[in-house]
């Protein structure tokens, strides 16, 4: 799962499974072959898709934190150099 389409598909799949789970109620639990028969499998599928998305989010968070730190360090170095250069001009 590496691109936006995969993530969108996983989110849609989770939403679909959540809709199916939400549709299960006391009235339809007695329907032979209804969604209640598969609800454990539906839960497992939803959790698996969620795990994939969470992995992607963790990777994005790590990249964002790296870029934040890198840019802060660049800014700090530039400011330090600027102060150092200003001190030599006086």
PDB file of N, CA, C and O in Angstrom:
ATOM      1  N   UNK A   1       0.859  -1.172   0.000  1.00  0.00           N
ATOM      2  CA  UNK A   1       0.000   0.000   0.000  1.00  0.00           C
ATOM      3  C   UNK A   1       0.902   1.230   0.000  1.00  0.00           C
ATOM      4  O   UNK A   1       1.360   1.685   1.048  1.00  0.00           O
ATOM      5  N   UNK A   2       1.144   1.753  -1.194  1.00  0.00           N
ATOM      6  CA  UNK A   2       2.074   2.862  -1.285  1.00  0.00           C
ATOM      7  C   UNK A   2       1.528   4.094  -1.965  1.00  0.00           C
ATOM      8  O   UNK A   2       2.208   5.120  -1.993  1.00  0.00           O
ATOM      9  N   UNK A   3       0.351   4.041  -2.504  1.00  0.00           N
ATOM     10  CA  UNK A   3      -0.104   5.258  -3.150  1.00  0.00           C
ATOM     11  C   UNK A   3      -1.485   5.662  -2.661  1.00  0.00           C
ATOM     12  O   UNK A   3      -2.174   4.920  -1.961  1.00  0.00           O
ATOM     13  N   UNK A   4      -1.854   6.861  -3.057  1.00  0.00           N
ATOM     14  CA  UNK A   4      -3.111   7.462  -2.608  1.00  0.00           C
ATOM     15  C   UNK A   4      -4.317   6.585  -2.957  1.00  0.00           C
ATOM     16  O   UNK A   4      -5.258   6.496  -2.169  1.00  0.00           O
ATOM     17  N   UNK A   5      -4.300   5.940  -4.123  1.00  0.00           N
ATOM     18  CA  UNK A   5      -5.431   5.090  -4.517  1.00  0.00           C
ATOM     19  C   UNK A   5      -5.587   3.903  -3.587  1.00  0.00           C
ATOM     20  O   UNK A   5      -6.708   3.529  -3.240  1.00  0.00           O
ATOM     21  N   UNK A   6      -4.459   3.297  -3.171  1.00  0.00           N
ATOM     22  CA  UNK A   6      -4.521   2.172  -2.243  1.00  0.00           C
ATOM     23  C   UNK A   6      -5.102   2.597  -0.905  1.00  0.00           C
ATOM     24  O   UNK A   6      -5.924   1.892  -0.321  1.00  0.00           O
ATOM     25  N   UNK A   7      -4.665   3.759  -0.423  1.00  0.00           N
ATOM     26  CA  UNK A   7      -5.164   4.262   0.854  1.00  0.00           C
ATOM     27  C   UNK A   7      -6.652   4.572   0.746  1.00  0.00           C
ATOM     28  O   UNK A   7      -7.430   4.231   1.636  1.00  0.00           O
ATOM     29  N   UNK A   8      -7.040   5.215  -0.341  1.00  0.00           N
ATOM     30  CA  UNK A   8      -8.464   5.531  -0.545  1.00  0.00           C
ATOM     31  C   UNK A   8      -9.301   4.261  -0.615  1.00  0.00           C
ATOM     32  O   UNK A   8     -10.396   4.204  -0.055  1.00  0.00           O
ATOM     33  N   UNK A   9      -8.791   3.248  -1.298  1.00  0.00           N
ATOM     34  CA  UNK A   9      -9.514   1.978  -1.408  1.00  0.00           C
ATOM     35  C   UNK A   9      -9.630   1.307  -0.041  1.00  0.00           C
ATOM     36  O   UNK A   9     -10.676   0.752   0.295  1.00  0.00           O
ATOM     37  N   UNK A  10      -8.557   1.359   0.742  1.00  0.00           N
ATOM     38  CA  UNK A  10      -8.593   0.754   2.081  1.00  0.00           C
ATOM     39  C   UNK A  10      -9.601   1.483   2.964  1.00  0.00           C
ATOM     40  O   UNK A  10     -10.355   0.847   3.700  1.00  0.00           O
ATOM     41  N   UNK A  11      -9.619   2.809   2.896  1.00  0.00           N
ATOM     42  CA  UNK A  11     -10.589   3.579   3.687  1.00  0.00           C
ATOM     43  C   UNK A  11     -12.019   3.260   3.254  1.00  0.00           C
ATOM     44  O   UNK A  11     -12.905   3.100   4.094  1.00  0.00           O
ATOM     45  N   UNK A  12     -12.238   3.170   1.959  1.00  0.00           N
ATOM     46  CA  UNK A  12     -13.577   2.830   1.461  1.00  0.00           C
ATOM     47  C   UNK A  12     -13.981   1.435   1.930  1.00  0.00           C
ATOM     48  O   UNK A  12     -15.135   1.200   2.290  1.00  0.00           O
ATOM     49  N   UNK A  13     -13.021   0.514   1.923  1.00  0.00           N
ATOM     50  CA  UNK A  13     -13.309  -0.845   2.390  1.00  0.00           C
ATOM     51  C   UNK A  13     -13.668  -0.881   3.869  1.00  0.00           C
ATOM     52  O   UNK A  13     -14.571  -1.607   4.283  1.00  0.00           O
ATOM     53  N   UNK A  14     -12.957  -0.096   4.651  1.00  0.00           N
ATOM     54  CA  UNK A  14     -13.268  -0.029   6.090  1.00  0.00           C
ATOM     55  C   UNK A  14     -14.656   0.561   6.290  1.00  0.00           C
ATOM     56  O   UNK A  14     -15.451   0.046   7.076  1.00  0.00           O
ATOM     57  N   UNK A  15     -14.943   1.644   5.575  1.00  0.00           N
ATOM     58  CA  UNK A  15     -16.274   2.266   5.710  1.00  0.00           C
ATOM     59  C   UNK A  15     -17.378   1.296   5.313  1.00  0.00           C
ATOM     60  O   UNK A  15     -18.416   1.221   5.970  1.00  0.00           O
ATOM     61  N   UNK A  16     -17.147   0.555   4.231  1.00  0.00           N
ATOM     62  CA  UNK A  16     -18.137  -0.416   3.774  1.00  0.00           C
ATOM     63  C   UNK A  16     -18.368  -1.498   4.834  1.00  0.00           C
ATOM     64  O   UNK A  16     -19.506  -1.877   5.114  1.00  0.00           O
ATOM     65  N   UNK A  17     -17.280  -1.982   5.412  1.00  0.00           N
ATOM     66  CA  UNK A  17     -17.402  -3.020   6.440  1.00  0.00           C
ATOM     67  C   UNK A  17     -18.083  -2.471   7.688  1.00  0.00           C
ATOM     68  O   UNK A  17     -18.882  -3.162   8.322  1.00  0.00           O
ATOM     69  N   UNK A  18     -17.766  -1.230   8.038  1.00  0.00           N
ATOM     70  CA  UNK A  18     -18.440  -0.617   9.183  1.00  0.00           C
ATOM     71  C   UNK A  18     -19.935  -0.461   8.921  1.00  0.00           C
ATOM     72  O   UNK A  18     -20.747  -0.672   9.822  1.00  0.00           O
ATOM     73  N   UNK A  19     -20.305  -0.095   7.695  1.00  0.00           N
ATOM     74  CA  UNK A  19     -21.726   0.003   7.338  1.00  0.00           C
ATOM     75  C   UNK A  19     -22.406  -1.354   7.469  1.00  0.00           C
ATOM     76  O   UNK A  19     -23.519  -1.457   7.984  1.00  0.00           O
ATOM     77  N   UNK A  20     -21.718  -2.395   6.996  1.00  0.00           N
ATOM     78  CA  UNK A  20     -22.280  -3.751   7.106  1.00  0.00           C
ATOM     79  C   UNK A  20     -22.460  -4.136   8.566  1.00  0.00           C
ATOM     80  O   UNK A  20     -23.505  -4.659   8.953  1.00  0.00           O
ATOM     81  N   UNK A  21     -21.441  -3.877   9.372  1.00  0.00           N
ATOM     82  CA  UNK A  21     -21.534  -4.211  10.803  1.00  0.00           C
ATOM     83  C   UNK A  21     -22.642  -3.413  11.480  1.00  0.00           C
ATOM     84  O   UNK A  21     -23.374  -3.946  12.314  1.00  0.00           O
ATOM     85  N   UNK A  22     -22.767  -2.132  11.122  1.00  0.00           N
ATOM     86  CA  UNK A  22     -23.812  -1.293  11.714  1.00  0.00           C
ATOM     87  C   UNK A  22     -25.210  -1.762  11.321  1.00  0.00           C
ATOM     88  O   UNK A  22     -26.177  -1.527  12.046  1.00  0.00           O
ATOM     89  N   UNK A  23     -25.311  -2.425  10.171  1.00  0.00           N
ATOM     90  CA  UNK A  23     -26.619  -2.891   9.711  1.00  0.00           C
ATOM     91  C   UNK A  23     -27.107  -4.130  10.455  1.00  0.00           C
ATOM     92  O   UNK A  23     -28.284  -4.480  10.375  1.00  0.00           O
ATOM     93  N   UNK A  24     -26.215  -4.787  11.169  1.00  0.00           N
ATOM     94  CA  UNK A  24     -26.613  -6.000  11.889  1.00  0.00           C
ATOM     95  C   UNK A  24     -27.360  -5.588  13.156  1.00  0.00           C
ATOM     96  O   UNK A  24     -26.853  -4.838  13.990  1.00  0.00           O
ATOM     97  N   UNK A  25     -28.564  -6.099  13.267  1.00  0.00           N
ATOM     98  CA  UNK A  25     -29.367  -5.818  14.462  1.00  0.00           C
ATOM     99  C   UNK A  25     -30.145  -7.064  14.859  1.00  0.00           C
ATOM    100  O   UNK A  25     -30.040  -8.108  14.216  1.00  0.00           O
ATOM    101  N   UNK A  26     -30.898  -6.945  15.885  1.00  0.00           N
ATOM    102  CA  UNK A  26     -31.630  -8.102  16.414  1.00  0.00           C
ATOM    103  C   UNK A  26     -32.592  -8.687  15.380  1.00  0.00           C
ATOM    104  O   UNK A  26     -32.789  -9.901  15.327  1.00  0.00           O
ATOM    105  N   UNK A  27     -33.182  -7.830  14.569  1.00  0.00           N
ATOM    106  CA  UNK A  27     -34.151  -8.306  13.581  1.00  0.00           C
ATOM    107  C   UNK A  27     -33.518  -9.151  12.483  1.00  0.00           C
ATOM    108  O   UNK A  27     -34.121 -10.129  12.043  1.00  0.00           O
ATOM    109  N   UNK A  28     -32.298  -8.792  12.022  1.00  0.00           N
ATOM    110  CA  UNK A  28     -31.731  -9.542  10.910  1.00  0.00           C
ATOM    111  C   UNK A  28     -30.747 -10.626  11.353  1.00  0.00           C
ATOM    112  O   UNK A  28     -30.142 -11.286  10.508  1.00  0.00           O
ATOM    113  N   UNK A  29     -30.583 -10.816  12.641  1.00  0.00           N
ATOM    114  CA  UNK A  29     -29.692 -11.890  13.082  1.00  0.00           C
ATOM    115  C   UNK A  29     -30.300 -13.263  12.831  1.00  0.00           C
ATOM    116  O   UNK A  29     -29.594 -14.272  12.844  1.00  0.00           O
ATOM    117  N   UNK A  30     -31.593 -13.301  12.606  1.00  0.00           N
ATOM    118  CA  UNK A  30     -32.258 -14.589  12.374  1.00  0.00           C
ATOM    119  C   UNK A  30     -32.377 -14.933  10.902  1.00  0.00           C
ATOM    120  O   UNK A  30     -32.900 -15.993  10.558  1.00  0.00           O
ATOM    121  N   UNK A  31     -31.902 -14.057  10.027  1.00  0.00           N
ATOM    122  CA  UNK A  31     -31.959 -14.310   8.587  1.00  0.00           C
ATOM    123  C   UNK A  31     -30.808 -15.242   8.224  1.00  0.00           C
ATOM    124  O   UNK A  31     -29.639 -14.943   8.468  1.00  0.00           O
ATOM    125  N   UNK A  32     -31.165 -16.358   7.647  1.00  0.00           N
ATOM    126  CA  UNK A  32     -30.148 -17.339   7.272  1.00  0.00           C
ATOM    127  C   UNK A  32     -29.203 -16.761   6.220  1.00  0.00           C
ATOM    128  O   UNK A  32     -29.642 -16.240   5.195  1.00  0.00           O
ATOM    129  N   UNK A  33     -27.915 -16.858   6.486  1.00  0.00           N
ATOM    130  CA  UNK A  33     -26.913 -16.373   5.537  1.00  0.00           C
ATOM    131  C   UNK A  33     -26.729 -14.864   5.550  1.00  0.00           C
ATOM    132  O   UNK A  33     -26.047 -14.325   4.679  1.00  0.00           O
ATOM    133  N   UNK A  34     -27.315 -14.174   6.510  1.00  0.00           N
ATOM    134  CA  UNK A  34     -27.178 -12.716   6.602  1.00  0.00           C
ATOM    135  C   UNK A  34     -25.777 -12.317   7.053  1.00  0.00           C
ATOM    136  O   UNK A  34     -24.931 -13.176   7.302  1.00  0.00           O
ATOM    137  N   UNK A  35     -25.536 -11.024   7.158  1.00  0.00           N
ATOM    138  CA  UNK A  35     -24.201 -10.525   7.487  1.00  0.00           C
ATOM    139  C   UNK A  35     -23.707 -10.976   8.861  1.00  0.00           C
ATOM    140  O   UNK A  35     -22.501 -11.013   9.100  1.00  0.00           O
ATOM    141  N   UNK A  36     -24.624 -11.316   9.760  1.00  0.00           N
ATOM    142  CA  UNK A  36     -24.210 -11.745  11.086  1.00  0.00           C
ATOM    143  C   UNK A  36     -23.387 -13.029  11.044  1.00  0.00           C
ATOM    144  O   UNK A  36     -22.594 -13.290  11.948  1.00  0.00           O
ATOM    145  N   UNK A  37     -23.576 -13.831   9.993  1.00  0.00           N
ATOM    146  CA  UNK A  37     -22.837 -15.078   9.843  1.00  0.00           C
ATOM    147  C   UNK A  37     -21.349 -14.784   9.644  1.00  0.00           C
ATOM    148  O   UNK A  37     -20.498 -15.560  10.080  1.00  0.00           O
ATOM    149  N   UNK A  38     -21.044 -13.681   8.997  1.00  0.00           N
ATOM    150  CA  UNK A  38     -19.659 -13.346   8.669  1.00  0.00           C
ATOM    151  C   UNK A  38     -19.083 -12.207   9.499  1.00  0.00           C
ATOM    152  O   UNK A  38     -18.016 -11.693   9.164  1.00  0.00           O
ATOM    153  N   UNK A  39     -19.754 -11.796  10.572  1.00  0.00           N
ATOM    154  CA  UNK A  39     -19.301 -10.567  11.204  1.00  0.00           C
ATOM    155  C   UNK A  39     -17.895 -10.648  11.769  1.00  0.00           C
ATOM    156  O   UNK A  39     -17.187  -9.640  11.787  1.00  0.00           O
ATOM    157  N   UNK A  40     -17.467 -11.821  12.232  1.00  0.00           N
ATOM    158  CA  UNK A  40     -16.081 -11.951  12.715  1.00  0.00           C
ATOM    159  C   UNK A  40     -15.083 -11.752  11.565  1.00  0.00           C
ATOM    160  O   UNK A  40     -14.064 -11.081  11.727  1.00  0.00           O
ATOM    161  N   UNK A  41     -15.387 -12.335  10.420  1.00  0.00           N
ATOM    162  CA  UNK A  41     -14.514 -12.166   9.252  1.00  0.00           C
ATOM    163  C   UNK A  41     -14.510 -10.706   8.796  1.00  0.00           C
ATOM    164  O   UNK A  41     -13.467 -10.173   8.416  1.00  0.00           O
ATOM    165  N   UNK A  42     -15.664 -10.072   8.835  1.00  0.00           N
ATOM    166  CA  UNK A  42     -15.759  -8.660   8.445  1.00  0.00           C
ATOM    167  C   UNK A  42     -14.917  -7.800   9.389  1.00  0.00           C
ATOM    168  O   UNK A  42     -14.205  -6.901   8.942  1.00  0.00           O
ATOM    169  N   UNK A  43     -14.997  -8.074  10.690  1.00  0.00           N
ATOM    170  CA  UNK A  43     -14.174  -7.353  11.666  1.00  0.00           C
ATOM    171  C   UNK A  43     -12.689  -7.547  11.377  1.00  0.00           C
ATOM    172  O   UNK A  43     -11.920  -6.586  11.382  1.00  0.00           O
ATOM    173  N   UNK A  44     -12.294  -8.779  11.128  1.00  0.00           N
ATOM    174  CA  UNK A  44     -10.882  -9.065  10.855  1.00  0.00           C
ATOM    175  C   UNK A  44     -10.405  -8.332   9.602  1.00  0.00           C
ATOM    176  O   UNK A  44      -9.297  -7.795   9.583  1.00  0.00           O
ATOM    177  N   UNK A  45     -11.231  -8.308   8.560  1.00  0.00           N
ATOM    178  CA  UNK A  45     -10.876  -7.606   7.320  1.00  0.00           C
ATOM    179  C   UNK A  45     -10.710  -6.108   7.580  1.00  0.00           C
ATOM    180  O   UNK A  45      -9.768  -5.485   7.090  1.00  0.00           O
ATOM    181  N   UNK A  46     -11.628  -5.544   8.350  1.00  0.00           N
ATOM    182  CA  UNK A  46     -11.559  -4.110   8.653  1.00  0.00           C
ATOM    183  C   UNK A  46     -10.313  -3.787   9.471  1.00  0.00           C
ATOM    184  O   UNK A  46      -9.627  -2.801   9.198  1.00  0.00           O
ATOM    185  N   UNK A  47     -10.018  -4.615  10.474  1.00  0.00           N
ATOM    186  CA  UNK A  47      -8.819  -4.383  11.292  1.00  0.00           C
ATOM    187  C   UNK A  47      -7.537  -4.531  10.468  1.00  0.00           C
ATOM    188  O   UNK A  47      -6.577  -3.790  10.681  1.00  0.00           O
ATOM    189  N   UNK A  48      -7.514  -5.463   9.548  1.00  0.00           N
ATOM    190  CA  UNK A  48      -6.332  -5.649   8.690  1.00  0.00           C
ATOM    191  C   UNK A  48      -6.114  -4.415   7.816  1.00  0.00           C
ATOM    192  O   UNK A  48      -4.988  -3.935   7.687  1.00  0.00           O
ATOM    193  N   UNK A  49      -7.181  -3.907   7.222  1.00  0.00           N
ATOM    194  CA  UNK A  49      -7.082  -2.707   6.383  1.00  0.00           C
ATOM    195  C   UNK A  49      -6.662  -1.504   7.228  1.00  0.00           C
ATOM    196  O   UNK A  49      -5.855  -0.683   6.791  1.00  0.00           O
ATOM    197  N   UNK A  50      -7.199  -1.406   8.411  1.00  0.00           N
ATOM    198  CA  UNK A  50      -6.830  -0.316   9.308  1.00  0.00           C
ATOM    199  C   UNK A  50      -5.355  -0.388   9.674  1.00  0.00           C
ATOM    200  O   UNK A  50      -4.682   0.640   9.746  1.00  0.00           O
ATOM    201  N   UNK A  51      -4.854  -1.579   9.904  1.00  0.00           N
ATOM    202  CA  UNK A  51      -3.437  -1.753  10.214  1.00  0.00           C
ATOM    203  C   UNK A  51      -2.541  -1.271   9.089  1.00  0.00           C
ATOM    204  O   UNK A  51      -1.496  -0.670   9.341  1.00  0.00           O
ATOM    205  N   UNK A  52      -2.938  -1.527   7.850  1.00  0.00           N
ATOM    206  CA  UNK A  52      -2.163  -1.052   6.699  1.00  0.00           C
ATOM    207  C   UNK A  52      -2.151   0.469   6.629  1.00  0.00           C
ATOM    208  O   UNK A  52      -1.120   1.076   6.339  1.00  0.00           O
ATOM    209  N   UNK A  53      -3.281   1.070   6.891  1.00  0.00           N
ATOM    210  CA  UNK A  53      -3.371   2.522   6.869  1.00  0.00           C
ATOM    211  C   UNK A  53      -2.535   3.118   8.001  1.00  0.00           C
ATOM    212  O   UNK A  53      -1.838   4.113   7.806  1.00  0.00           O
ATOM    213  N   UNK A  54      -2.608   2.512   9.169  1.00  0.00           N
ATOM    214  CA  UNK A  54      -1.822   3.004  10.301  1.00  0.00           C
ATOM    215  C   UNK A  54      -0.321   2.946   9.998  1.00  0.00           C
ATOM    216  O   UNK A  54       0.430   3.839  10.391  1.00  0.00           O
ATOM    217  N   UNK A  55       0.104   1.915   9.312  1.00  0.00           N
ATOM    218  CA  UNK A  55       1.507   1.812   8.922  1.00  0.00           C
ATOM    219  C   UNK A  55       1.884   2.966   8.004  1.00  0.00           C
ATOM    220  O   UNK A  55       2.941   3.573   8.171  1.00  0.00           O
ATOM    221  N   UNK A  56       1.030   3.268   7.042  1.00  0.00           N
ATOM    222  CA  UNK A  56       1.289   4.385   6.134  1.00  0.00           C
ATOM    223  C   UNK A  56       1.339   5.705   6.895  1.00  0.00           C
ATOM    224  O   UNK A  56       2.196   6.548   6.630  1.00  0.00           O
ATOM    225  N   UNK A  57       0.428   5.880   7.831  1.00  0.00           N
ATOM    226  CA  UNK A  57       0.395   7.117   8.622  1.00  0.00           C
ATOM    227  C   UNK A  57       1.668   7.231   9.458  1.00  0.00           C
ATOM    228  O   UNK A  57       2.241   8.315   9.566  1.00  0.00           O
ATOM    229  N   UNK A  58       2.113   6.127  10.048  1.00  0.00           N
ATOM    230  CA  UNK A  58       3.363   6.150  10.819  1.00  0.00           C
ATOM    231  C   UNK A  58       4.545   6.554   9.938  1.00  0.00           C
ATOM    232  O   UNK A  58       5.402   7.329  10.363  1.00  0.00           O
ATOM    233  N   UNK A  59       4.590   6.035   8.727  1.00  0.00           N
ATOM    234  CA  UNK A  59       5.667   6.392   7.797  1.00  0.00           C
ATOM    235  C   UNK A  59       5.603   7.869   7.425  1.00  0.00           C
ATOM    236  O   UNK A  59       6.634   8.539   7.354  1.00  0.00           O
ATOM    237  N   UNK A  60       4.401   8.376   7.188  1.00  0.00           N
ATOM    238  CA  UNK A  60       4.242   9.797   6.873  1.00  0.00           C
ATOM    239  C   UNK A  60       4.646  10.671   8.058  1.00  0.00           C
ATOM    240  O   UNK A  60       5.288  11.706   7.882  1.00  0.00           O
ATOM    241  N   UNK A  61       4.269  10.250   9.266  1.00  0.00           N
ATOM    242  CA  UNK A  61       4.632  10.996  10.471  1.00  0.00           C
ATOM    243  C   UNK A  61       6.149  11.061  10.619  1.00  0.00           C
ATOM    244  O   UNK A  61       6.701  12.118  10.926  1.00  0.00           O
ATOM    245  N   UNK A  62       6.821   9.932  10.400  1.00  0.00           N
ATOM    246  CA  UNK A  62       8.278   9.888  10.501  1.00  0.00           C
ATOM    247  C   UNK A  62       8.920  10.827   9.488  1.00  0.00           C
ATOM    248  O   UNK A  62       9.852  11.558   9.823  1.00  0.00           O
ATOM    249  N   UNK A  63       8.433  10.813   8.263  1.00  0.00           N
ATOM    250  CA  UNK A  63       8.971  11.698   7.221  1.00  0.00           C
ATOM    251  C   UNK A  63       8.725  13.164   7.571  1.00  0.00           C
ATOM    252  O   UNK A  63       9.615  13.997   7.399  1.00  0.00           O
ATOM    253  N   UNK A  64       7.535  13.485   8.058  1.00  0.00           N
ATOM    254  CA  UNK A  64       7.211  14.857   8.430  1.00  0.00           C
ATOM    255  C   UNK A  64       8.105  15.333   9.575  1.00  0.00           C
ATOM    256  O   UNK A  64       8.610  16.456   9.542  1.00  0.00           O
ATOM    257  N   UNK A  65       8.300  14.491  10.577  1.00  0.00           N
ATOM    258  CA  UNK A  65       9.165  14.853  11.702  1.00  0.00           C
ATOM    259  C   UNK A  65      10.605  15.062  11.243  1.00  0.00           C
ATOM    260  O   UNK A  65      11.279  15.975  11.719  1.00  0.00           O
ATOM    261  N   UNK A  66      11.081  14.222  10.320  1.00  0.00           N
ATOM    262  CA  UNK A  66      12.433  14.365   9.784  1.00  0.00           C
ATOM    263  C   UNK A  66      12.574  15.705   9.062  1.00  0.00           C
ATOM    264  O   UNK A  66      13.540  16.434   9.287  1.00  0.00           O
ATOM    265  N   UNK A  67      11.609  16.029   8.192  1.00  0.00           N
ATOM    266  CA  UNK A  67      11.677  17.276   7.436  1.00  0.00           C
ATOM    267  C   UNK A  67      11.597  18.490   8.372  1.00  0.00           C
ATOM    268  O   UNK A  67      12.286  19.487   8.156  1.00  0.00           O
ATOM    269  N   UNK A  68      10.766  18.404   9.398  1.00  0.00           N
ATOM    270  CA  UNK A  68      10.637  19.479  10.373  1.00  0.00           C
ATOM    271  C   UNK A  68      11.985  19.725  11.058  1.00  0.00           C
ATOM    272  O   UNK A  68      12.447  20.863  11.143  1.00  0.00           O
ATOM    273  N   UNK A  69      12.601  18.664  11.538  1.00  0.00           N
ATOM    274  CA  UNK A  69      13.895  18.781  12.217  1.00  0.00           C
ATOM    275  C   UNK A  69      14.965  19.322  11.261  1.00  0.00           C
ATOM    276  O   UNK A  69      15.742  20.202  11.630  1.00  0.00           O
ATOM    277  N   UNK A  70      15.000  18.799  10.051  1.00  0.00           N
ATOM    278  CA  UNK A  70      15.992  19.219   9.062  1.00  0.00           C
ATOM    279  C   UNK A  70      15.865  20.704   8.764  1.00  0.00           C
ATOM    280  O   UNK A  70      16.864  21.421   8.719  1.00  0.00           O
ATOM    281  N   UNK A  71      14.637  21.165   8.561  1.00  0.00           N
ATOM    282  CA  UNK A  71      14.421  22.573   8.235  1.00  0.00           C
ATOM    283  C   UNK A  71      14.701  23.487   9.423  1.00  0.00           C
ATOM    284  O   UNK A  71      15.233  24.582   9.249  1.00  0.00           O
ATOM    285  N   UNK A  72      14.346  23.047  10.629  1.00  0.00           N
ATOM    286  CA  UNK A  72      14.682  23.829  11.823  1.00  0.00           C
ATOM    287  C   UNK A  72      16.193  23.984  11.955  1.00  0.00           C
ATOM    288  O   UNK A  72      16.684  25.063  12.286  1.00  0.00           O
ATOM    289  N   UNK A  73      16.931  22.898  11.696  1.00  0.00           N
ATOM    290  CA  UNK A  73      18.392  22.959  11.785  1.00  0.00           C
ATOM    291  C   UNK A  73      18.973  23.894  10.728  1.00  0.00           C
ATOM    292  O   UNK A  73      19.905  24.646  11.016  1.00  0.00           O
ATOM    293  N   UNK A  74      18.436  23.856   9.511  1.00  0.00           N
ATOM    294  CA  UNK A  74      18.884  24.777   8.464  1.00  0.00           C
ATOM    295  C   UNK A  74      18.638  26.230   8.865  1.00  0.00           C
ATOM    296  O   UNK A  74      19.507  27.088   8.709  1.00  0.00           O
ATOM    297  N   UNK A  75      17.452  26.487   9.378  1.00  0.00           N
ATOM    298  CA  UNK A  75      17.111  27.849   9.818  1.00  0.00           C
ATOM    299  C   UNK A  75      18.036  28.301  10.940  1.00  0.00           C
ATOM    300  O   UNK A  75      18.560  29.414  10.908  1.00  0.00           O
ATOM    301  N   UNK A  76      18.241  27.420  11.952  1.00  0.00           N
ATOM    302  CA  UNK A  76      19.101  27.772  13.079  1.00  0.00           C
ATOM    303  C   UNK A  76      20.529  28.063  12.626  1.00  0.00           C
ATOM    304  O   UNK A  76      21.164  28.992  13.124  1.00  0.00           O
ATOM    305  N   UNK A  77      21.029  27.275  11.688  1.00  0.00           N
ATOM    306  CA  UNK A  77      22.382  27.487  11.160  1.00  0.00           C
ATOM    307  C   UNK A  77      22.451  28.816  10.412  1.00  0.00           C
ATOM    308  O   UNK A  77      23.410  29.571  10.572  1.00  0.00           O
ATOM    309  N   UNK A  78      21.448  29.099   9.605  1.00  0.00           N
ATOM    310  CA  UNK A  78      21.423  30.360   8.860  1.00  0.00           C
ATOM    311  C   UNK A  78      21.364  31.547   9.811  1.00  0.00           C
ATOM    312  O   UNK A  78      22.055  32.542   9.594  1.00  0.00           O
ATOM    313  N   UNK A  79      20.551  31.459  10.863  1.00  0.00           N
ATOM    314  CA  UNK A  79      20.458  32.550  11.831  1.00  0.00           C
ATOM    315  C   UNK A  79      21.772  32.734  12.587  1.00  0.00           C
ATOM    316  O   UNK A  79      22.196  33.864  12.829  1.00  0.00           O
ATOM    317  N   UNK A  80      22.411  31.640  12.955  1.00  0.00           N
ATOM    318  CA  UNK A  80      23.694  31.710  13.656  1.00  0.00           C
ATOM    319  C   UNK A  80      24.755  32.351  12.759  1.00  0.00           C
ATOM    320  O   UNK A  80      25.548  33.172  13.220  1.00  0.00           O
ATOM    321  N   UNK A  81      24.766  31.977  11.489  1.00  0.00           N
ATOM    322  CA  UNK A  81      25.720  32.567  10.551  1.00  0.00           C
ATOM    323  C   UNK A  81      25.446  34.055  10.360  1.00  0.00           C
ATOM    324  O   UNK A  81      26.371  34.860  10.256  1.00  0.00           O
ATOM    325  N   UNK A  82      24.181  34.405  10.316  1.00  0.00           N
ATOM    326  CA  UNK A  82      23.798  35.799  10.156  1.00  0.00           C
ATOM    327  C   UNK A  82      24.247  36.619  11.364  1.00  0.00           C
ATOM    328  O   UNK A  82      24.777  37.718  11.198  1.00  0.00           O
ATOM    329  N   UNK A  83      24.045  36.105  12.563  1.00  0.00           N
ATOM    330  CA  UNK A  83      24.478  36.785  13.782  1.00  0.00           C
ATOM    331  C   UNK A  83      25.999  36.920  13.806  1.00  0.00           C
ATOM    332  O   UNK A  83      26.539  37.961  14.180  1.00  0.00           O
ATOM    333  N   UNK A  84      26.668  35.859  13.405  1.00  0.00           N
ATOM    334  CA  UNK A  84      28.134  35.850  13.391  1.00  0.00           C
ATOM    335  C   UNK A  84      28.643  36.904  12.398  1.00  0.00           C
ATOM    336  O   UNK A  84      29.589  37.637  12.687  1.00  0.00           O
ATOM    337  N   UNK A  85      27.999  36.966  11.217  1.00  0.00           N
ATOM    338  CA  UNK A  85      28.409  37.946  10.198  1.00  0.00           C
ATOM    339  C   UNK A  85      28.120  39.362  10.677  1.00  0.00           C
ATOM    340  O   UNK A  85      28.917  40.267  10.431  1.00  0.00           O
ATOM    341  N   UNK A  86      26.983  39.573  11.363  1.00  0.00           N
ATOM    342  CA  UNK A  86      26.635  40.903  11.891  1.00  0.00           C
ATOM    343  C   UNK A  86      27.611  41.342  12.960  1.00  0.00           C
ATOM    344  O   UNK A  86      27.913  42.530  13.073  1.00  0.00           O
ATOM    345  N   UNK A  87      28.108  40.406  13.745  1.00  0.00           N
ATOM    346  CA  UNK A  87      29.071  40.715  14.810  1.00  0.00           C
ATOM    347  C   UNK A  87      30.413  41.137  14.250  1.00  0.00           C
ATOM    348  O   UNK A  87      31.120  41.917  14.888  1.00  0.00           O
ATOM    349  N   UNK A  88      30.780  40.657  13.103  1.00  0.00           N
ATOM    350  CA  UNK A  88      32.074  41.009  12.491  1.00  0.00           C
ATOM    351  C   UNK A  88      32.028  42.378  11.817  1.00  0.00           C
ATOM    352  O   UNK A  88      33.071  43.005  11.635  1.00  0.00           O
ATOM    353  N   UNK A  89      30.844  42.852  11.446  1.00  0.00           N
ATOM    354  CA  UNK A  89      30.713  44.120  10.750  1.00  0.00           C
ATOM    355  C   UNK A  89      30.813  45.305  11.706  1.00  0.00           C
ATOM    356  O   UNK A  89      31.119  46.414  11.267  1.00  0.00           O
ATOM    357  N   UNK A  90      30.573  45.110  12.959  1.00  0.00           N
ATOM    358  CA  UNK A  90      30.549  46.224  13.914  1.00  0.00           C
ATOM    359  C   UNK A  90      31.909  46.716  14.277  1.00  0.00           C
ATOM    360  O   UNK A  90      32.036  47.648  15.071  1.00  0.00           O
TER     361      UNK A  90
END
